[in-house]
Amino acid sequence: MSFDYTRSVGPTLSKFFTALRERRVLGVRGSDGRVHVPPPEYDPVTYEPLGEMVPVSPVGTVVSWAWQPDPIEGQPLDRPFAWALIKLDGADTPLLHAVDAGEPKAIKSGTRVHVHWADEPVGAITDIAYFALGEDPEPVAEQPDADKDPVSMIVTPISLTIQHTASHEESAYLRAIAQGKLLGARTGKNGKVYFPPHGADPATGQPTTEFVELPDKGTVTTFAIINIPFQGQRIKPPYVAAYVLLDGADIPFLHLVADVDAHEVRMGMRVEAVWKPREQWGFGIDNIEYFRPTGEPDADYDTYKHHL
C-alpha cells in the first residue's frame, strides 16, 4: 500500500526547505537561545511560534549512531551505512540522517562529518543526500534557484508492506479461490456460513469446523457509488462498490459491481461473478474481476434484511 502525503509547510519550515534547495542549512532560535535543527514550528519551552532563522554549518559531529547493514528500498543509500544523530556546528540539537561510513569501525561518537548534497535539490530533507566522513565542507556552486518561489508544499511518499501469515481457514480459502472455488466455513450443520471463512464464529466463539463451497452468485445488500477521483485510483468514476451476499452465506463481502449503469444498482439486485482469465488467477479474491447483474428478479428484502 502506498500513497503520496502532501502538506503545506508553514512559514518556518518553508525557510528551512527553501534553504536546503539552495544547499544551505538553517536552524531556528528558541526562547532559551538554543538553535534547533531541524527547526520546530513552535517553541518547545513556551509553545509560541518560532521564526528567527539562524544559518548553521553543513559540518557537524556524530552524537550517537546505529549501523544499517542491509538497506531497504527508499533509504538514503543502497549500501551499508550508519544512521546517526548529528549536531551541526552552530546548532544545539542533533539532526537524524545517514552517514556513508563504509564500515562500522569508521564511525563513532565524536566523528566529524559533512553534508553531501543531492545532485538536483528540490526543497526537501532529501536534498541532504547523506553525510560523508570529514570536516571539510563540499564546495557549493551558486544556485540558479535563488529566484524561485519559496517552498510552500512538500510531498512525502508513504508506503506500507504487510506480511500476513494465513490461518488454517484462510489457507484453505486461498487455495480454493486459486482453483476458481469460493469456500466459506461454519461451526457445524446449523452454524452460520462465513465468507471469507473465519477461525471461529464471532457470535458464539466456537471454532469453525466445516468448510462449505459456495456458488459465485449472490445478492447486493448495500452499495456505494464512487464519484470522486483520488490518487492511485485504478477505476474511472463513477463505479459501484457493493456488499454481495453469496447464496448460502450469512455475511456479505465487499466487491465491485459493473456491466450496469452505476445508478441502476440497487439493494436486492441479483449478481454473478465475472472471473479473470484463468492464466491470471492467483491466491486472492481479485481473481473475480467484478460482479454483474444476472437478469433475475430482485431478491425479496426479507431474504437478506438480517445480513445488512
C-alpha positions in Angstrom: 0.0 0.0 0.0 1.4 3.4 -0.9 0.3 7.0 -1.3 1.8 10.5 -1.5 1.3 12.6 1.6 1.1 16.3 0.7 1.2 19.1 3.2 1.8 22.8 3.4 4.9 23.6 5.3 4.1 26.9 7.0 6.5 29.9 7.3 9.3 28.4 9.4 9.7 25.1 7.6 9.3 27.0 4.3 12.5 28.9 5.0 14.3 25.6 6.1 13.3 23.7 2.9 14.0 26.7 0.6 17.5 27.0 2.1 18.1 23.3 1.5 17.1 23.8 -2.1 19.9 26.4 -2.2 22.3 23.9 -0.4 22.2 25.8 2.9 21.1 24.7 6.3 19.0 26.9 8.6 18.0 26.4 12.2 15.6 28.4 14.3 16.4 30.1 17.7 14.2 29.2 20.6 13.2 31.3 23.6 16.1 29.9 25.6 18.6 30.8 23.0 19.2 27.3 21.7 19.3 26.8 17.9 17.2 23.9 16.7 18.0 21.8 13.6 15.7 20.8 12.0 13.6 23.8 13.1 10.4 23.1 15.0 7.5 25.3 14.2 6.7 26.0 17.9 9.0 26.7 20.9 9.4 23.6 23.0 9.5 25.7 26.1 6.9 28.4 25.6 4.9 26.7 22.8 4.9 30.0 20.9 5.5 30.1 17.1 9.2 30.4 16.2 10.7 32.3 13.3 14.2 33.6 14.0 16.2 31.6 11.4 19.9 31.0 12.1 22.4 29.8 9.5 24.4 26.7 10.6 27.3 24.8 9.2 27.0 21.8 6.9 29.7 20.2 9.1 28.9 18.6 12.4 29.7 15.9 15.0 28.1 12.5 15.4 26.4 12.3 18.8 25.3 8.7 18.5 24.8 6.2 15.7 23.5 2.7 14.7 24.6 0.6 11.8 22.3 -0.3 9.0 23.8 -3.5 7.5 21.0 -4.3 5.0 19.5 -1.1 3.5 15.9 -1.4 2.2 14.3 0.3 -0.8 13.7 4.0 -0.2 16.6 4.6 2.3 19.3 7.2 1.6 21.9 4.7 0.5 21.9 1.3 -1.3 24.9 0.1 0.6 25.5 -0.4 4.4 25.6 2.9 6.2 25.1 4.4 9.7 22.0 6.2 11.0 23.4 9.0 13.1 22.3 11.9 15.3 24.5 14.7 14.1 24.9 18.1 15.8 25.8 20.6 13.1 28.3 23.4 14.1 26.2 26.3 15.3 23.2 24.1 16.3 22.3 22.9 19.8 20.1 19.9 18.8 21.0 16.9 16.6 19.7 16.0 13.2 18.9 12.4 12.3 20.4 11.4 8.9 22.5 8.8 7.1 26.3 8.7 7.2 28.2 6.9 4.4 30.9 5.5 6.7 31.8 2.4 4.7 32.1 0.2 7.7 31.1 0.3 11.4 34.6 0.8 12.7 34.9 4.0 10.7 32.4 5.9 12.8 32.0 6.7 16.5 30.5 9.3 18.7 32.6 12.4 18.0 33.3 11.6 14.4 33.2 14.7 12.2 31.0 14.6 9.2 29.8 16.9 6.4 26.8 17.2 4.2 26.9 15.6 0.7 24.2 17.4 -1.3 21.9 15.8 -3.8 22.7 16.4 -7.4 19.3 18.1 -8.0 17.9 19.7 -4.9 14.2 20.2 -4.8 13.4 21.7 -1.4 13.2 18.6 0.8 15.2 16.9 3.5 16.4 14.6 0.8 18.4 17.5 -0.6 20.9 16.3 2.0 21.7 13.0 0.2 23.7 11.8 3.2 26.7 12.8 5.4 30.2 11.9 4.5 33.2 11.5 6.8 35.5 14.5 7.3 35.0 18.1 8.4 35.8 19.8 5.1 32.6 21.1 3.6 31.9 20.3 0.0 32.2 23.3 -2.4 28.8 24.6 -3.3 28.3 26.3 -6.7 26.0 29.3 -7.0 22.4 28.1 -7.2 20.2 29.1 -10.1 17.1 28.5 -7.9 17.5 31.7 -5.9 14.8 33.5 -7.9 12.3 30.6 -7.5 9.3 30.9 -5.2 9.8 29.8 -1.6 9.0 26.1 -0.9 5.4 26.0 0.4 4.4 22.3 -0.1 6.2 19.0 0.3 5.2 15.6 -1.0 6.2 12.6 1.1 5.7 9.1 -0.4 4.3 6.8 2.2 4.3 3.0 1.8 3.4 0.0 3.9 4.1 -3.6 3.2 2.2 -6.2 5.2 3.3 -9.8 5.5 0.4 -11.8 6.8 0.6 -15.5 7.8 -2.6 -17.2 6.7 -4.5 -19.2 9.3 -5.7 -22.7 8.5 -9.1 -21.4 7.4 -7.6 -18.6 5.3 -5.1 -21.0 3.7 -7.9 -23.3 2.6 -9.9 -20.4 1.3 -6.9 -19.0 -0.7 -6.1 -22.4 -2.2 -9.7 -22.9 -3.2 -10.0 -19.5 -4.9 -6.8 -20.2 -6.9 -8.9 -23.1 -8.3 -11.9 -20.9 -9.0 -13.9 -22.1 -5.9 -15.4 -19.9 -3.2 -15.0 -21.5 0.2 -16.8 -20.5 3.4 -16.8 -22.1 6.8 -19.2 -22.7 9.7 -19.2 -24.3 13.1 -21.4 -27.2 12.2 -24.5 -28.2 10.3 -26.5 -25.4 11.9 -23.8 -22.8 12.1 -23.7 -19.6 10.1 -21.6 -19.7 7.0 -18.9 -17.0 6.9 -17.2 -16.0 3.7 -14.3 -15.5 3.7 -14.0 -18.2 6.4 -13.3 -17.2 10.0 -11.4 -19.3 12.5 -14.3 -19.0 14.9 -18.0 -17.9 14.8 -17.8 -14.3 16.0 -21.3 -14.7 17.5 -20.6 -17.8 19.6 -16.8 -18.0 19.8 -17.0 -21.6 18.7 -14.3 -22.7 16.2 -15.4 -23.3 12.6 -15.1 -27.0 11.8 -16.7 -27.4 8.4 -15.9 -25.8 5.0 -18.8 -25.0 2.6 -18.3 -24.4 -1.1 -20.5 -21.5 -2.3 -21.7 -20.5 -5.7 -20.5 -17.4 -7.4 -23.9 -15.8 -7.4 -25.5 -13.6 -4.8 -27.4 -10.6 -3.8 -26.4 -6.9 -3.4 -27.2 -5.9 0.2 -25.8 -2.4 0.4 -23.6 -0.4 -2.0 -22.0 2.9 -2.7 -21.4 4.8 -5.9 -17.9 6.2 -6.0 -18.0 9.5 -7.8 -14.8 11.3 -6.5 -11.4 10.6 -8.1 -8.5 10.1 -5.8 -4.8 9.4 -6.3 -3.9 5.8 -7.2 -7.5 5.1 -8.3 -7.5 2.3 -10.9 -11.1 2.6 -12.0 -12.6 5.7 -13.6 -15.6 7.0 -11.6 -18.4 6.6 -11.3 -18.3 2.9 -10.2 -20.0 0.8 -7.6 -18.6 -0.9 -4.5 -21.2 -3.3 -3.1 -21.6 -5.8 -0.4 -22.5 -9.1 -2.0 -24.2 -11.9 -0.1 -23.4 -15.1 -1.8 -26.1 -17.7 -2.0 -25.8 -19.9 1.1 -23.6 -17.4 3.0 -24.6 -15.5 6.1 -22.3 -12.5 5.8 -21.7 -10.3 2.7 -18.3 -9.3 1.4 -17.2 -6.2 -0.5 -16.5 -6.2 -4.2 -17.2 -4.3 -7.4 -20.4 -4.3 -9.5 -20.1 -3.5 -13.2 -21.6 -4.1 -16.6 -24.5 -1.9 -15.5 -25.1 1.8 -15.1 -24.0 2.8 -11.6 -27.3 4.4 -10.9 -29.2 1.3 -11.7 -27.6 -0.8 -9.0 -29.9 -1.4 -6.1 -30.4 -3.4 -2.9 -31.6 -6.9 -3.7 -30.1 -7.0 -7.2 -29.0 -10.5 -8.2 -25.4 -10.6 -9.4 -22.9 -13.2 -10.6 -19.1 -13.2 -10.6 -17.0 -12.3 -13.7 -13.7 -14.1 -13.3 -10.5 -13.0 -14.8 -8.9 -15.3 -17.4 -7.6 -18.5 -15.8 -4.0 -17.7 -16.5 -4.3 -14.5 -14.4 -5.6 -16.3 -11.3 -3.6 -16.1 -8.1 -4.3 -16.5 -4.4 -6.8 -13.7 -3.9 -10.4 -12.5 -4.3 -9.3 -10.3 -7.2 -9.5 -13.5 -9.3 -13.0 -12.2 -9.5 -12.8 -9.1 -11.6 -16.3 -7.8 -10.6 -19.9 -8.9 -10.3 -22.6 -8.2 -12.9 -26.4 -8.5 -12.9 -27.8 -11.9 -13.7 -31.1 -10.5 -15.0 -33.0 -12.5 -12.4 -35.8 -10.8 -10.4 -34.5 -8.9 -7.4 -34.3 -10.8 -4.1 -37.1 -10.1 -1.6 -35.9 -7.8 1.2 -36.9 -10.3 3.8 -34.3 -12.8 2.4 -31.3 -10.5 3.2 -32.5 -8.0 5.8 -30.7 -9.7 8.6 -27.4 -9.5 6.6 -27.2 -5.8 6.2 
